[in-house]
């Protein structure tokens, strides 16, 4: 039933509806990619910290979108059936919005990667971070920037 509800919500149609958030996230990502402070920050976190940053930023965006659009179903002291129905609606909402946000995050990650490949100079990067610019650094920077930009997108979508 839950899968059917999520499919009926058509999470793939959420992505165009997030245009303000995506625009803010893309702007944040484009600017963050060229700052040497962000390069240093992106060079230091381990994979678990990057995963936590990603989960936190995606969770923040999901929460913000649900609160901002007033999508949470509340039940007072209703019957157990009403409370169960509200839990089902809320779970399908979180999953629907979550799928849409994850699609946006992955798109943002790859756009940031392409932007970094185009804009970054390996000599400048190496002089600032003391690390050569290889595929791992491009990937880590893009991953870190996608998380930062997702938070920027959440903030930007509220403007």
C-alpha positions in Angstrom: 0.0 0.0 0.0 2.8 2.4 0.9 4.6 1.8 -2.4 1.4 2.5 -4.2 0.9 5.7 -2.3 4.4 6.9 -3.1 4.0 6.0 -6.8 0.7 7.8 -6.9 2.4 10.9 -5.5 4.8 10.7 -8.5 8.0 11.8 -6.8 9.7 12.3 -10.2 7.4 15.3 -10.7 8.7 16.9 -7.6 12.0 17.8 -9.2 10.7 20.6 -11.5 8.7 21.9 -8.5 11.9 22.4 -6.6 13.2 25.0 -9.2 13.8 27.7 -6.5 15.7 25.3 -4.3 17.7 23.9 -7.2 18.6 27.4 -8.4 19.8 28.4 -4.9 21.7 25.1 -4.6 23.3 25.5 -8.0 24.4 29.1 -7.2 25.7 28.0 -3.8 27.6 25.1 -5.4 29.1 27.2 -8.1 30.4 29.8 -5.7 31.6 27.2 -3.1 33.6 25.3 -5.7 35.9 28.3 -6.3 36.7 29.1 -2.7 40.0 27.7 -1.3 38.5 27.4 2.2 36.0 25.0 0.8 38.8 23.1 -0.9 40.6 22.7 2.4 37.4 21.6 4.2 36.6 19.1 1.5 40.1 17.6 1.6 39.8 16.8 5.3 36.6 14.9 6.0 36.6 11.1 5.8 34.0 9.1 3.9 31.8 8.6 7.0 31.8 12.4 7.7 30.8 13.0 4.0 28.0 10.5 4.3 26.8 12.2 7.5 27.0 15.6 5.8 25.0 14.3 2.9 22.4 12.6 5.1 22.1 15.8 7.2 21.7 18.1 4.3 19.2 15.8 2.5 17.3 15.4 5.8 17.2 19.1 6.3 15.9 19.7 2.8 13.2 17.1 3.2 12.2 18.5 6.6 12.2 22.0 5.3 10.0 21.2 2.3 7.5 19.3 4.4 7.2 22.0 7.0 7.2 24.9 4.4 4.5 23.2 2.3 2.5 22.1 5.4 2.5 18.5 4.2 2.5 16.9 7.7 -0.8 15.3 8.7 -1.6 15.7 12.4 -4.1 13.8 14.4 -5.4 14.9 17.7 -6.8 12.2 20.0 -8.5 10.4 17.1 -9.2 6.8 16.7 -6.4 4.3 16.2 -7.4 4.0 12.6 -7.0 7.8 12.1 -3.6 7.7 13.7 -2.6 4.8 11.6 -3.8 6.6 8.4 -1.9 9.7 9.4 1.3 7.6 9.9 0.8 6.1 6.5 0.2 9.5 4.9 3.3 11.0 6.6 5.5 8.1 5.7 4.4 8.3 2.1 5.1 12.0 2.2 8.6 11.6 3.6 9.4 8.9 1.0 8.0 11.0 -1.9 9.8 14.1 -0.9 12.9 12.1 0.0 13.1 10.5 -3.5 12.7 13.9 -5.1 15.4 15.5 -3.0 17.7 12.6 -3.6 17.3 12.9 -7.3 18.1 16.6 -7.0 21.1 15.8 -4.8 22.5 13.4 -7.3 22.0 15.8 -10.1 23.6 18.6 -8.1 26.6 16.3 -7.3 27.2 15.6 -11.0 26.7 19.2 -12.0 29.2 20.3 -9.3 31.6 17.6 -10.6 31.4 18.9 -14.2 31.8 22.5 -12.9 34.9 21.5 -10.9 36.4 19.7 -13.8 35.9 22.8 -16.0 36.9 25.6 -13.5 39.5 24.3 -11.2 43.2 24.8 -11.8 45.3 21.9 -10.5 48.3 24.1 -9.7 46.3 26.6 -7.7 44.4 23.8 -5.9 47.7 22.0 -5.0 49.3 25.2 -3.8 46.3 26.0 -1.5 45.6 22.5 -0.1 49.0 20.8 -0.5 47.2 18.0 -2.3 47.4 17.3 -6.0 44.1 17.5 -7.8 43.2 14.0 -8.9 39.9 12.2 -9.5 39.5 11.6 -5.8 39.8 15.3 -4.9 37.3 16.2 -7.6 34.8 13.6 -6.3 35.3 14.6 -2.7 35.0 18.3 -3.4 31.9 17.8 -5.5 30.3 15.6 -2.8 31.1 18.1 0.0 29.9 21.0 -2.1 26.7 19.2 -3.0 25.9 18.8 0.7 26.7 22.4 1.4 24.7 23.5 -1.6 21.7 21.4 -0.6 21.5 23.3 2.7 21.8 26.5 0.6 19.0 25.3 -1.5 16.8 24.6 1.5 17.4 28.1 2.7 17.0 29.6 -0.7 13.7 27.8 -1.3 12.2 29.7 1.6 12.9 33.1 0.2 
